[in-house]
Amino acid sequence: MNLAGKVAIVTGASRGIGRAAALALARAGAGVVINYHRGIDADRDDKAGSDALAAVQATGQPAILLEGDVARSDTAERLAATAVEGLGRLDIAVCNAGICTFHDALSLPEELVRRTVEVNLIGTFLCAQAAARQMRNQNQGGAIIATSSISALVGGALQAHYTPTKAGVHSLMQSLAVALGPWGIRCNSVMPGAIETDLNRVDLADPKKRAYFAGRIPLGRLGAPEDVADVICFLASDAARYVTGAAILVDGGMFVNLQ
């Protein structure tokens, strides 16, 4: 999985799967544009972004930090432009940014539903679109990888606003694989299972819930962000040169365990 000379953008890359993906791509030789969003706790978010930048730079690869909300089209455009202006080109786009707030379906606020759709689905589309335009102009192919979820395939009592967005991301990558194939741009998604990240750390802190999830997983453990990042790195590389429109479960076997 040699990515020497390649340039990637990774959204939602200050923490969790995004940060692990940025590091994996850099270790494989790629320059990386690291995106993060400054939310309510701006100081914490800025520090996470700076820490991610330092970690990627420590690999010896060039990296650029770019703050921005992926739900805004100008963020997607700035990401693609920053890759080209700062690192010379754009070969890989990892559309990873997402939010997941657990909430009862019957009292789910409309604004939370809209925000989840805007970030998870529309944000993925905008970033993929901006990246694809640049890749088309370069006429050297490319790879777009989106973070979907095992939740795209199953329901969740507290995720009525979240699971449809991840199903949409899965479907989006399938459609883009068809649309962008003529330019040699491959589009795939990863479907993480129970991965320990900031999104679910509080939820998984409950010993009973943690034991339940671990017991559902044939490989016997919860996943780490690096488990997903390595699959993203594979999909970005020439090792996956004939893989497009695919969705890869990275869940330790959780989905197929019906017992």
Backbone bond lengths (Angstrom), bond angles and torsions (degrees), N, CA, C in turn:
res aa  C-N    CA-C-N  psi(-1)  N-CA   C-N-CA  omega(-1)  CA-C   N-CA-C  phi
1 M - - - 1.454 - - 1.517 109.44 -
2 N 1.318 115.18 63.80 1.460 121.84 -178.36 1.524 109.63 -86.54
3 L 1.338 116.96 117.35 1.460 122.08 -179.05 1.523 111.41 -113.35
4 A 1.324 116.51 22.39 1.461 120.55 -179.55 1.521 110.54 -56.71
5 G 1.320 116.36 132.15 1.451 121.96 179.17 1.513 114.31 85.06
6 K 1.327 117.92 -5.44 1.461 121.69 179.30 1.527 110.22 -88.68
7 V 1.328 115.19 158.37 1.463 121.87 177.12 1.523 108.50 -128.64
8 A 1.338 115.52 133.79 1.460 121.16 -177.16 1.521 111.27 -125.81
9 I 1.324 115.99 151.26 1.445 121.18 164.77 1.524 107.23 -113.24
10 V 1.328 116.33 141.82 1.466 121.30 178.44 1.520 107.34 -132.20
11 T 1.323 116.83 119.96 1.458 120.04 178.44 1.529 110.26 -89.83
12 G 1.315 115.19 152.09 1.465 119.39 -177.68 1.507 111.27 59.44
13 A 1.344 115.37 44.33 1.472 119.86 -168.93 1.522 114.47 -101.82
14 S 1.315 118.15 11.45 1.464 118.86 179.99 1.520 112.42 -85.66
15 R 1.331 116.73 -15.78 1.467 120.49 -176.56 1.526 110.07 -146.77
16 G 1.320 115.56 167.72 1.451 122.65 167.66 1.517 115.83 54.90
17 I 1.331 115.34 -136.17 1.459 121.36 -175.82 1.522 110.88 -63.17
18 G 1.329 117.50 -38.89 1.454 120.33 -179.13 1.512 112.65 -62.78
19 R 1.320 116.87 -45.17 1.463 120.41 178.24 1.529 110.40 -63.60
20 A 1.332 116.72 -44.39 1.468 120.42 179.20 1.528 110.66 -62.23
21 A 1.336 117.32 -37.33 1.468 120.69 178.82 1.521 111.00 -67.07
22 A 1.333 116.73 -42.95 1.463 120.40 178.51 1.524 110.65 -59.66
23 L 1.319 116.37 -42.09 1.465 120.71 178.91 1.531 111.60 -67.03
24 A 1.322 117.26 -42.54 1.471 120.91 -179.55 1.520 110.65 -63.26
25 L 1.325 116.59 -42.61 1.465 120.43 179.14 1.522 110.87 -64.55
26 A 1.332 116.69 -41.98 1.463 120.53 179.52 1.531 110.85 -65.35
27 R 1.305 117.17 -41.52 1.462 120.50 179.86 1.529 111.38 -65.11
28 A 1.355 115.35 -25.15 1.467 119.55 176.74 1.525 111.45 -85.07
29 G 1.339 116.78 -2.96 1.455 119.87 173.86 1.513 116.96 113.49
30 A 1.341 118.24 1.81 1.460 120.94 -176.12 1.526 112.17 -89.49
31 G 1.329 115.67 145.92 1.454 120.73 165.51 1.520 107.91 -78.42
32 V 1.340 117.89 149.54 1.460 119.88 -171.52 1.528 111.84 -135.81
33 V 1.329 115.31 133.74 1.462 121.93 167.34 1.516 107.00 -97.36
34 I 1.322 116.26 118.55 1.461 123.39 -174.38 1.526 109.43 -99.42
35 N 1.301 116.63 115.95 1.466 120.52 177.96 1.521 111.08 -100.48
36 Y 1.325 115.45 142.04 1.466 121.17 171.09 1.508 108.17 -146.99
37 H 1.330 116.90 164.12 1.459 121.41 179.88 1.525 110.06 -117.94
38 R 1.306 115.49 133.18 1.466 121.78 177.37 1.519 108.39 -87.09
39 G 1.325 115.55 107.17 1.458 120.29 -177.98 1.508 113.00 -96.84
40 I 1.340 115.84 -143.40 1.460 121.15 -177.21 1.521 111.09 -63.84
41 D 1.336 117.02 -42.87 1.467 121.34 178.71 1.519 108.37 -93.72
42 A 1.333 115.76 78.23 1.460 121.54 -172.75 1.525 112.64 -61.04
43 D 1.327 116.76 -42.16 1.468 119.72 -177.87 1.529 110.50 -62.94
44 R 1.308 116.60 -43.91 1.473 120.85 179.55 1.521 110.45 -63.67
45 D 1.328 116.35 -42.68 1.462 120.43 -178.64 1.525 111.28 -66.86
46 D 1.335 116.37 -42.50 1.465 119.96 178.86 1.527 111.34 -62.57
47 K 1.339 115.58 -40.15 1.471 118.97 179.03 1.526 110.78 -65.60
48 A 1.335 116.75 -41.34 1.468 119.70 179.00 1.522 109.92 -62.12
49 G 1.335 117.05 -40.25 1.452 120.80 178.09 1.515 111.97 -64.30
50 S 1.327 116.27 -45.32 1.470 120.55 179.64 1.525 111.43 -64.33
51 D 1.334 116.04 -39.36 1.467 119.71 178.48 1.524 111.35 -64.54
52 A 1.331 116.45 -40.26 1.467 120.33 178.47 1.523 110.43 -64.90
53 L 1.322 116.88 -41.32 1.454 121.03 177.84 1.522 111.00 -59.88
54 A 1.332 116.37 -46.82 1.463 120.53 -179.45 1.523 111.08 -62.64
55 A 1.335 116.70 -39.29 1.468 120.49 -179.51 1.528 110.82 -64.94
56 V 1.319 117.21 -41.84 1.466 120.41 179.58 1.526 110.31 -69.24
57 Q 1.320 117.30 -42.28 1.467 120.62 179.00 1.519 111.34 -62.99
58 A 1.335 116.87 -29.58 1.462 120.98 179.63 1.520 112.30 -66.62
59 T 1.337 117.44 -16.06 1.466 120.14 176.35 1.526 111.05 -76.21
60 G 1.324 116.02 -13.78 1.459 120.51 -177.40 1.512 113.77 96.82
61 Q 1.334 116.59 -2.13 1.460 120.76 179.55 1.525 111.03 -95.91
62 P 1.330 118.15 149.66 1.464 120.46 178.47 1.523 110.83 -68.97
63 A 1.317 115.77 145.11 1.460 120.46 -179.34 1.519 109.63 -148.06
64 I 1.313 115.96 149.28 1.461 122.91 178.59 1.523 107.86 -131.95
65 L 1.328 116.74 136.74 1.465 122.16 179.04 1.521 108.85 -100.46
66 L 1.326 116.90 131.40 1.461 121.04 -179.00 1.520 109.69 -136.67
67 E 1.327 116.41 116.66 1.464 121.53 177.05 1.518 109.60 -82.72
68 G 1.319 116.53 142.74 1.451 119.51 176.95 1.510 112.55 169.56
69 D 1.318 116.22 149.41 1.456 124.11 178.30 1.526 108.80 -86.83
70 V 1.313 117.43 117.89 1.470 120.45 -176.08 1.520 112.61 -66.12
71 A 1.317 117.60 -16.41 1.461 120.24 178.31 1.521 111.70 -73.25
72 R 1.321 117.44 -8.46 1.461 122.90 178.31 1.532 109.37 -101.58
73 S 1.320 116.01 132.25 1.461 119.52 -176.98 1.525 112.23 -63.81
74 D 1.337 117.38 -29.91 1.454 118.70 -179.49 1.517 112.19 -67.22
75 T 1.343 117.22 -27.29 1.466 120.14 176.63 1.530 109.97 -65.63
76 A 1.315 116.55 -46.06 1.467 120.31 178.98 1.525 110.90 -60.06
77 E 1.323 116.12 -42.92 1.460 119.99 -179.79 1.527 111.34 -65.76
78 R 1.344 116.50 -39.35 1.465 120.15 178.65 1.517 111.79 -67.24
79 L 1.323 116.80 -35.37 1.462 120.26 178.94 1.527 110.51 -62.60
80 A 1.327 116.80 -48.78 1.461 120.16 -179.97 1.526 110.65 -63.97
81 A 1.335 116.57 -43.30 1.463 120.22 -179.21 1.525 111.59 -65.33
82 T 1.332 116.81 -38.95 1.467 120.80 179.68 1.519 110.99 -64.46
83 A 1.339 116.86 -40.12 1.466 120.25 178.51 1.525 110.25 -59.89
84 V 1.327 115.97 -45.01 1.466 120.55 -176.85 1.526 111.13 -71.74
85 E 1.331 116.38 -48.07 1.465 120.25 -176.56 1.526 112.49 -70.32
86 G 1.340 115.90 -36.66 1.456 119.10 -175.79 1.512 115.23 -91.83
87 L 1.351 116.29 -30.72 1.465 119.79 -174.33 1.529 113.16 -125.34
88 G 1.324 116.97 -1.57 1.452 120.01 169.54 1.510 118.42 99.87
89 R 1.337 117.82 -18.36 1.461 119.90 -176.38 1.524 108.98 -173.09
90 L 1.327 117.25 -176.75 1.458 122.25 175.20 1.525 108.45 -146.08
91 D 1.317 115.78 120.48 1.465 121.76 -177.25 1.521 113.54 -118.20
92 I 1.331 116.53 -27.03 1.468 121.15 -171.71 1.525 108.42 -136.40
93 A 1.317 116.62 132.99 1.464 121.16 173.39 1.521 108.79 -125.88
94 V 1.319 115.87 120.63 1.465 121.22 176.51 1.525 106.68 -107.12
95 C 1.326 115.55 105.11 1.469 121.90 -178.12 1.529 107.38 -91.08
96 N 1.314 115.19 90.89 1.455 120.92 -169.37 1.524 114.01 -112.56
97 A 1.325 118.32 -25.16 1.464 121.25 -173.05 1.525 111.41 -55.07
98 G 1.322 115.78 135.47 1.458 119.84 179.36 1.506 111.41 -165.44
99 I 1.324 116.05 161.34 1.458 121.80 176.15 1.521 108.65 -127.64
100 C 1.312 115.48 150.46 1.472 121.24 -179.88 1.519 108.43 -149.75
101 T 1.322 115.93 97.46 1.456 121.97 177.06 1.522 108.24 -108.96
102 F 1.307 117.10 119.66 1.463 120.58 -179.27 1.527 109.86 -70.63
103 H 1.327 116.33 136.23 1.458 119.60 -178.07 1.522 109.76 -158.36
104 D 1.336 115.53 142.17 1.455 121.60 175.92 1.527 110.52 -60.36
105 A 1.316 116.70 134.67 1.465 120.95 -173.92 1.525 113.11 -63.60
106 L 1.328 118.14 -37.27 1.455 120.53 -174.02 1.522 113.59 -76.34
107 S 1.331 116.73 -19.10 1.465 119.23 178.13 1.524 111.79 -114.57
108 L 1.317 116.09 15.82 1.461 122.13 -177.07 1.527 110.32 -64.93
109 P 1.342 117.93 119.92 1.466 119.75 -179.21 1.527 111.76 -71.19
110 E 1.310 115.40 143.18 1.457 120.47 179.92 1.526 111.54 -58.66
111 E 1.335 116.55 -38.97 1.462 119.10 -178.11 1.526 112.36 -64.53
112 L 1.344 117.87 -32.53 1.465 120.45 177.39 1.528 110.38 -71.00
113 V 1.329 116.56 -38.76 1.466 120.14 176.82 1.526 110.00 -61.28
114 R 1.316 116.33 -48.35 1.468 120.81 -178.10 1.528 111.50 -63.39
115 R 1.326 116.88 -42.92 1.463 119.59 -179.38 1.519 111.38 -64.84
116 T 1.329 117.10 -39.54 1.464 121.16 179.28 1.525 110.78 -64.22
117 V 1.322 116.63 -42.51 1.465 120.55 177.41 1.529 110.14 -65.20
118 E 1.325 116.79 -42.55 1.462 120.58 -177.70 1.526 111.91 -62.11
119 V 1.327 116.98 -44.26 1.464 120.22 -178.01 1.521 111.08 -76.53
120 N 1.319 116.44 -53.34 1.462 120.24 -170.58 1.525 114.09 -72.03
121 L 1.308 116.78 -42.04 1.466 120.15 -174.83 1.531 112.48 -101.33
122 I 1.325 116.35 -55.88 1.464 118.55 -178.33 1.526 110.30 -65.68
123 G 1.325 117.70 -39.79 1.458 120.79 177.83 1.516 112.07 -61.08
124 T 1.318 116.72 -40.50 1.464 120.64 176.94 1.526 110.65 -63.48
125 F 1.337 116.00 -44.10 1.464 119.39 179.15 1.527 111.58 -61.66
126 L 1.324 117.16 -47.16 1.464 120.41 -177.02 1.524 112.08 -61.91
127 C 1.327 116.13 -43.06 1.471 119.30 -179.68 1.523 111.46 -69.03
128 A 1.328 116.37 -39.81 1.464 119.92 177.67 1.524 110.41 -65.07
129 Q 1.323 116.79 -40.85 1.462 120.83 -179.71 1.527 111.77 -63.53
130 A 1.339 116.12 -46.95 1.467 119.79 -179.16 1.527 110.90 -63.70
131 A 1.323 116.00 -41.10 1.466 120.10 179.00 1.527 110.65 -65.47
132 A 1.334 116.37 -42.86 1.470 120.55 -177.89 1.523 111.40 -63.66
133 R 1.307 116.98 -36.56 1.470 119.58 178.30 1.531 110.91 -61.86
134 Q 1.334 115.48 -42.94 1.458 118.97 179.31 1.521 110.84 -67.95
135 M 1.327 117.14 -41.61 1.463 120.58 179.12 1.528 110.91 -63.17
136 R 1.308 116.34 -39.87 1.469 119.74 177.39 1.528 110.28 -61.59
137 N 1.321 116.20 -43.72 1.465 119.92 -179.23 1.532 111.98 -64.36
138 Q 1.328 116.79 -33.42 1.471 120.25 177.99 1.519 111.50 -72.85
139 N 1.350 115.43 -28.37 1.467 122.61 178.23 1.526 112.70 58.57
140 Q 1.353 115.15 39.02 1.463 120.35 176.92 1.523 111.50 -129.91
141 G 1.308 116.26 23.32 1.457 120.33 -179.91 1.515 112.09 75.23
142 G 1.324 115.46 -166.49 1.452 120.47 -179.97 1.514 110.54 165.41
143 A 1.320 115.60 176.78 1.460 121.11 -179.57 1.521 109.70 -137.15
144 I 1.320 116.56 128.94 1.462 122.83 174.33 1.517 107.21 -117.40
145 I 1.316 115.59 125.40 1.468 121.07 -179.80 1.517 108.00 -125.35
146 A 1.315 116.97 126.04 1.465 121.41 179.94 1.525 109.77 -111.84
147 T 1.316 115.04 146.31 1.462 120.24 175.54 1.516 109.00 -89.98
148 S 1.327 116.14 103.86 1.454 122.16 172.02 1.533 106.26 -90.21
149 S 1.299 118.66 -136.94 1.469 120.95 -178.74 1.517 109.24 -172.34
150 I 1.323 115.57 156.78 1.460 120.04 169.86 1.525 109.34 -58.07
151 S 1.345 115.63 -24.95 1.468 121.39 179.23 1.518 112.70 -66.46
152 A 1.330 117.85 -12.58 1.466 120.35 174.57 1.524 110.69 -69.35
153 L 1.338 116.59 -19.59 1.463 121.77 -173.33 1.519 113.70 -108.52
154 V 1.329 116.56 -10.75 1.470 120.79 -177.01 1.527 109.33 -136.54
155 G 1.315 116.21 164.31 1.458 120.88 177.95 1.513 111.45 -92.30
156 G 1.326 115.54 167.16 1.459 121.67 176.73 1.513 109.40 -148.84
157 A 1.323 117.50 125.72 1.460 121.19 -175.56 1.523 112.71 -58.47
158 L 1.331 116.43 -31.17 1.465 120.69 -178.63 1.522 111.96 -107.29
159 Q 1.347 116.44 18.76 1.463 120.16 -174.65 1.529 112.84 -132.85
160 A 1.331 116.99 31.02 1.461 119.81 -178.01 1.522 112.52 -63.55
161 H 1.320 116.96 -21.96 1.461 121.74 177.81 1.529 111.97 -91.49
162 Y 1.323 116.78 -19.85 1.472 122.58 -172.78 1.524 112.69 -95.54
163 T 1.333 117.43 -48.93 1.460 119.80 -174.57 1.530 112.87 -59.53
164 P 1.340 120.19 -38.43 1.476 118.26 177.96 1.528 112.92 -62.97
165 T 1.325 117.23 -32.22 1.467 118.70 -179.88 1.520 110.73 -68.83
166 K 1.320 117.31 -36.92 1.458 120.03 -179.39 1.526 111.45 -74.81
167 A 1.335 116.27 -31.88 1.464 119.13 171.93 1.523 109.45 -65.33
168 G 1.330 115.98 -37.67 1.456 120.39 177.66 1.518 112.70 -64.63
169 V 1.332 116.81 -39.22 1.467 120.65 177.67 1.533 109.99 -62.24
170 H 1.314 116.55 -43.63 1.467 121.48 177.55 1.530 110.45 -58.25
171 S 1.327 116.84 -48.59 1.458 121.74 179.94 1.528 111.57 -65.72
172 L 1.325 116.18 -38.22 1.464 120.81 178.87 1.526 111.26 -59.28
173 M 1.315 117.15 -45.05 1.459 120.05 -179.74 1.526 111.31 -65.22
174 Q 1.323 117.78 -33.49 1.457 120.18 176.96 1.529 110.58 -65.50
175 S 1.337 116.10 -44.18 1.464 119.76 -179.93 1.525 111.40 -67.52
176 L 1.323 117.04 -41.15 1.461 119.87 179.19 1.523 111.43 -67.12
177 A 1.321 116.76 -31.90 1.476 119.62 176.78 1.517 110.18 -59.54
178 V 1.332 116.65 -39.47 1.464 121.02 178.90 1.523 110.04 -72.51
179 A 1.325 115.98 -44.73 1.469 120.28 -175.30 1.525 112.51 -68.35
180 L 1.333 116.99 -35.72 1.462 120.94 -172.02 1.528 113.96 -101.41
181 G 1.318 116.91 -7.38 1.454 120.46 179.60 1.528 114.66 -53.50
182 P 1.330 118.21 -39.66 1.470 118.85 -179.62 1.529 113.88 -59.31
183 W 1.317 118.20 -21.97 1.472 121.23 177.05 1.526 112.38 -97.91
184 G 1.332 116.44 8.79 1.454 120.18 179.31 1.521 113.51 73.26
185 I 1.320 116.17 21.59 1.474 120.93 179.33 1.520 108.15 -96.32
186 R 1.316 115.93 116.89 1.464 121.97 -178.42 1.527 110.05 -92.66
187 C 1.325 116.61 137.38 1.467 121.87 -176.93 1.527 109.56 -129.16
188 N 1.315 116.05 119.43 1.460 121.75 -177.65 1.525 110.13 -139.09
189 S 1.316 115.84 166.78 1.463 119.75 175.53 1.521 110.45 -131.95
190 V 1.308 114.37 153.90 1.461 121.32 170.39 1.518 107.81 -108.37
191 M 1.326 115.51 146.68 1.463 121.36 -179.36 1.519 109.21 -121.93
192 P 1.328 117.48 86.90 1.462 120.06 179.96 1.526 111.47 -66.86
193 G 1.325 114.68 148.25 1.461 120.71 173.58 1.518 109.80 -95.29
194 A 1.323 116.72 -128.17 1.467 121.34 -179.72 1.530 108.95 -83.12
195 I 1.318 115.89 90.41 1.460 122.91 -179.54 1.520 108.59 -107.57
196 E 1.309 117.05 132.41 1.467 120.45 179.91 1.526 110.56 -76.09
197 T 1.333 116.15 108.28 1.457 122.56 177.24 1.519 109.09 -138.42
198 D 1.329 116.65 178.69 1.460 120.34 177.11 1.523 112.03 -62.08
199 L 1.347 117.24 -28.23 1.457 120.69 -178.45 1.524 112.56 -63.54
200 N 1.338 116.58 -34.00 1.469 118.43 -174.52 1.524 114.15 -124.50
201 R 1.340 117.33 9.56 1.461 119.56 -174.81 1.529 112.10 -61.28
202 V 1.327 116.94 -41.34 1.465 120.24 179.29 1.520 109.99 -65.27
203 D 1.326 116.44 -43.09 1.459 120.67 -179.45 1.522 111.13 -62.93
204 L 1.334 116.64 -41.07 1.462 120.66 -178.23 1.524 113.11 -81.02
205 A 1.343 117.02 -3.35 1.465 120.11 177.13 1.527 111.63 -71.90
206 D 1.307 117.06 -18.96 1.463 121.99 176.59 1.530 108.02 -70.18
207 P 1.331 118.85 114.61 1.472 121.72 -175.87 1.530 113.39 -55.43
208 K 1.332 117.03 -38.23 1.459 119.90 -179.15 1.527 110.99 -67.77
209 K 1.326 115.87 -42.74 1.460 119.53 179.91 1.525 110.57 -67.73
210 R 1.317 115.80 -39.26 1.461 120.46 178.68 1.530 110.84 -62.36
211 A 1.320 115.62 -44.16 1.464 120.20 179.40 1.520 110.95 -66.30
212 Y 1.325 116.60 -36.04 1.467 120.36 178.78 1.522 110.45 -62.72
213 F 1.339 117.12 -49.14 1.454 120.27 -178.89 1.529 111.13 -64.00
214 A 1.323 116.77 -44.13 1.463 119.98 179.83 1.526 110.64 -60.79
215 G 1.340 115.73 -36.17 1.457 120.20 179.58 1.512 113.39 -70.69
216 R 1.329 117.12 -22.47 1.465 121.82 178.80 1.522 112.41 -81.97
217 I 1.319 117.03 -14.40 1.459 121.30 -171.96 1.528 110.34 -98.02
218 P 1.333 118.66 115.53 1.461 121.08 -178.29 1.523 113.86 -55.26
219 L 1.327 118.43 -33.63 1.471 120.24 179.47 1.522 112.35 -77.63
220 G 1.331 117.20 -4.57 1.454 121.17 168.02 1.509 117.90 81.50
221 R 1.331 118.44 12.97 1.470 119.62 178.77 1.515 110.51 -153.40
222 L 1.316 115.14 157.52 1.451 120.70 171.47 1.527 108.95 -70.73
223 G 1.312 116.25 156.42 1.448 119.92 -178.68 1.512 112.93 -84.13
224 A 1.318 116.21 159.09 1.460 123.69 174.67 1.520 108.76 -110.95
225 P 1.332 118.46 153.50 1.468 119.96 178.44 1.522 113.20 -53.11
226 E 1.320 117.13 -33.75 1.471 120.70 -179.44 1.525 111.88 -64.73
227 D 1.328 117.55 -28.29 1.460 120.33 178.16 1.526 110.78 -62.74
228 V 1.316 115.80 -37.30 1.462 120.91 178.60 1.526 110.56 -79.54
229 A 1.328 115.60 -40.23 1.469 120.41 -177.41 1.523 112.12 -58.91
230 D 1.318 116.94 -37.98 1.462 119.67 -179.31 1.531 111.76 -66.08
231 V 1.337 116.46 -33.87 1.465 119.88 177.40 1.531 109.87 -72.09
232 I 1.325 116.71 -38.38 1.465 120.57 174.97 1.522 110.08 -59.68
233 C 1.309 116.27 -43.81 1.461 121.39 179.39 1.530 110.60 -61.87
234 F 1.304 117.29 -41.10 1.466 121.23 176.30 1.526 110.90 -60.06
235 L 1.330 116.29 -47.50 1.463 120.15 -177.94 1.523 112.19 -66.22
236 A 1.331 116.79 -25.73 1.460 120.98 178.05 1.519 112.25 -78.56
237 S 1.316 117.01 -17.61 1.463 121.41 -170.99 1.525 112.85 -95.86
238 D 1.331 114.99 169.78 1.458 120.58 177.36 1.526 112.22 -69.42
239 A 1.324 116.93 -12.35 1.468 119.17 174.79 1.533 110.30 -63.73
240 A 1.346 116.77 -22.66 1.470 121.89 178.18 1.526 110.74 -108.08
241 R 1.312 116.42 30.91 1.473 121.27 -172.76 1.525 113.27 -61.32
242 Y 1.342 118.94 -21.85 1.462 121.36 -179.59 1.531 110.97 -113.84
243 V 1.330 115.59 24.85 1.467 121.14 -179.64 1.521 108.46 -114.85
244 T 1.318 116.94 115.77 1.466 121.19 174.23 1.520 108.72 -151.84
245 G 1.327 116.06 147.79 1.456 121.37 -176.31 1.515 113.39 75.56
246 A 1.324 116.78 13.66 1.469 121.17 -176.77 1.527 110.93 -95.80
247 A 1.311 115.18 154.84 1.463 122.21 173.23 1.521 106.88 -128.26
248 I 1.317 116.66 118.50 1.464 120.70 -175.03 1.525 110.30 -106.86
249 L 1.325 115.62 118.04 1.462 120.86 174.43 1.522 109.66 -70.28
250 V 1.318 116.29 130.28 1.468 122.05 175.87 1.525 105.21 -125.37
251 D 1.326 114.69 79.42 1.472 119.22 -167.56 1.522 113.72 -138.85
252 G 1.352 117.37 10.72 1.459 119.18 -179.59 1.516 113.96 66.24
253 G 1.343 117.32 13.03 1.468 121.33 -179.34 1.517 114.02 93.24
254 M 1.328 117.16 9.03 1.462 121.27 -175.94 1.526 112.83 -59.36
255 F 1.332 117.04 -41.85 1.460 120.60 -174.58 1.530 111.85 -64.89
256 V 1.311 117.24 -37.72 1.468 119.54 -174.95 1.532 113.10 -85.76
257 N 1.324 117.17 -3.52 1.463 120.34 -178.47 1.528 109.80 -88.28
258 L 1.312 116.55 97.76 1.465 121.86 -178.06 1.523 112.86 -96.56
259 Q 1.318 117.22 1.07 1.463 119.53 -176.46 1.524 112.19 -75.92
